[in-house]
Amino acid sequence: MQTSNKGVNFIKKYEGFKSKPYRCPAGKPTIGYGCRLYENGRLVTMQDEPITEERATELLVHLIRTTFEPIVNKKLKVKLDQHQYDMLVSHTFNTGGSDTLFKHVNNKDWTNVAVWWTSTYITSNGVRLPGLVNRRKEELDTFMKGYE
């Protein structure tokens, strides 16, 4: 599968656009829509030139296709609907991909998917971040019910 335009837009919504390099909550240099590296594998630095929103979208889609979809496709063992796949890619883009989440999804253990999804990866450096709480809730809601 491949992330839909709705899935890409979901990620863009929660990452937000910043043309200049900035430090994400974990302190890593980031640019555009939450991207920490470029297509050639070079890490973003705080000295990098600003990018346009169009360029940021290109970079995001490239990273989704080459880095995060392969993680999801490797770990996913069951067939899912598009909205479910998109939300797993969103979660993986933000967290790197959780073996525990994929275990629950692959077992179709929806109760534990819901509990785990909303109770983990909601902090940075030990601080609970409202933006991550909201993202996890909307990811789960969309995963379970589809796009509104």
C-alpha positions, 0 to 999 in steps of 0.5 A: 500500500501507499499513503493517500493524499489524505494521509499526507495531509494528516501528517502535514497538519500535525507536523506544521510547516516551518520554512527555516530549520528549527529544533523539534521537541526532542531537540533535533534540527528539523525543517518543513513538515517535521523532516530531519533529513534530506533525500540524499540522507544528509541530516538537517542542520540549523544552518540550512537555507529556508525551503518553500512549502512546495519543497517541504511537501516534496521532501515529506512525501519522499521520506514517507515513501522511502523510509516510513512506508517500508517500515509499515509494509515490513511490520504489517502482516494483515490487510487494512483499509486505506485510512488505517494504513495512513494512520500507521504511517503517520504514527510511524513517521512521528515515532519510528514505528512501534513493535508493540503497536504492530503486534496488536494490529496484526493480532486484530486486538482492537482493544489493546490497539486503542489503549496502547495508541493513546497512552504511549508516545505522548511525551518528549523528554518526560513532558506530556505534550498536548499536541501529541495527545491530540495527534494520538487521539485523532490518529486512533479515531481515524484508524478505527472509524475512517476519515470524517 
